[in-house]
C-alpha cells in the first residue's frame, strides 16, 4: 500500500480526461507484465517447473512497481500513468 497509493495519484483525473489513452496504457501494461512473466519463466525452466513459475510470477508486476517508485518527479507524467 505504501507504494501503490502514491503511484495511483492523478490516475482518475487522466482517466476522466483521456479515457482511450489510459486504456492504451493499461493494455500495454498488461502486455509488459505477461511478457516479464513468460520470459522469466522460460529462463528459469531448466531449474524446474516450480522454481520457474515462482520466479516468473515474482518478476511480473513487481518490476513495474519498483520502476515507477524509483523514477524522479521530473520524469514525463506519461511514465507514471503507465
Beta strands, then each sheet from edge to edge (+ up, - down):
end
